[in-house]
Amino acid sequence: MINKKHVPCIAGSTGLVGSHLLKNLSNLYPKVISLTREEVNYSNPNIQNVIVNFDDLNINSVLKEVDHLYIALGTTRKKAGSAENFKKVDYHYCLNLAKNACNCGVKSISIISSVGSDPNSFFLYPKTKGLIEKHISEISLNHLSIVRPGIILGKRNESRVGEKIGKILFSLIDKFLFGSYSKYKSISADNISKAMIYQITDSSPGVNILEYNELIKSSNSFDDLIKLD
């Protein structure tokens, strides 16, 4: 069941998955905190916008109100301008926020990673995702869900050429991905958001890894939960 007294918080609510998290959470909870780098004027009165400097976090008073934290921060190397700036957003911002939140009493966190994450990879993207998974798992939490989607389907505010090509390719090959390869299937941002919310609501203890099959199952469980609530 949904505890309406809980306060969820989203970092990255202007992104593709984050926007779906914000929509679904604000339909469930009377108060949702959205951490953004610039002011956003939300029409929904349930949403409280908090402007954050991720280079110098000073939001402990806000985090002390929070019960659940959803981390949907992410960029691309092209948009970031360099490998270091990419790692700053996808690794350092995420880890620092999670540590601060834990120190303020938040014990349930969900974070978006990626299929193929590997801290030992030679490639920037999977290595960075693997490192954030490894180090956020070391934080003392009651619940941590790490979601590893493949190509994410949905309309972004920004253009990502590589992702557009991937969406076209995976629309053709998804149906041929079975067994251990099913984790590479494309999945909608809405399904990912529902799975993340269900996982924190269900709050299975420890570290929970969700790839395609688990994400779809959790998304369906979210829909069933809403019908019952």
Rosetta blueprint (number, residue, H / E / L):
1 M L
2 I L
3 N L
4 K L
5 K L
6 H L
7 V L
8 P E
9 C E
10 I E
11 A E
12 G L
13 S L
14 T L
15 G L
16 L H
17 V H
18 G H
19 S H
20 H H
21 L H
22 L H
23 K H
24 N H
25 L H
26 S H
27 N H
28 L H
29 Y L
30 P L
31 K L
32 V E
33 I E
34 S E
35 L E
36 T E
37 R L
38 E L
39 E L
40 V L
41 N L
42 Y L
43 S L
44 N L
45 P L
46 N L
47 I E
48 Q E
49 N E
50 V E
51 I E
52 V L
53 N L
54 F L
55 D L
56 D L
57 L L
58 N L
59 I L
60 N H
61 S H
62 V H
63 L H
64 K L
65 E L
66 V L
67 D L
68 H E
69 L E
70 Y E
71 I E
72 A L
73 L L
74 G L
75 T L
76 T L
77 R H
78 K H
79 K H
80 A H
81 G L
82 S L
83 A H
84 E H
85 N H
86 F H
87 K H
88 K H
89 V H
90 D H
91 Y H
92 H H
93 Y H
94 C H
95 L H
96 N H
97 L H
98 A H
99 K H
100 N H
101 A H
102 C H
103 N H
104 C L
105 G L
106 V L
107 K L
108 S E
109 I E
110 S E
111 I E
112 I E
113 S L
114 S L
115 V L
116 G L
117 S L
118 D L
119 P L
120 N L
121 S L
122 F L
123 F L
124 L H
125 Y H
126 P H
127 K H
128 T H
129 K H
130 G H
131 L H
132 I H
133 E H
134 K H
135 H H
136 I H
137 S L
138 E L
139 I L
140 S L
141 L L
142 N L
143 H E
144 L E
145 S E
146 I E
147 V E
148 R L
149 P L
150 G L
151 I L
152 I E
153 L E
154 G L
155 K L
156 R L
157 N L
158 E L
159 S L
160 R L
161 V H
162 G H
163 E H
164 K H
165 I H
166 G H
167 K H
168 I H
169 L H
170 F H
171 S H
172 L H
173 I H
174 D H
175 K H
176 F H
177 L L
178 F L
179 G H
180 S H
181 Y H
182 S H
183 K H
184 Y H
185 K L
186 S L
187 I E
188 S E
189 A H
190 D H
191 N H
192 I H
193 S H
194 K H
195 A H
196 M H
197 I H
198 Y H
199 Q H
200 I H
201 T H
202 D H
203 S L
204 S L
205 P L
206 G E
207 V E
208 N E
209 I E
210 L E
211 E L
212 Y H
213 N H
214 E H
215 L H
216 I H
217 K H
218 S H
219 S H
220 N H
221 S H
222 F H
223 D H
224 D H
225 L H
226 I H
227 K H
228 L H
229 D L
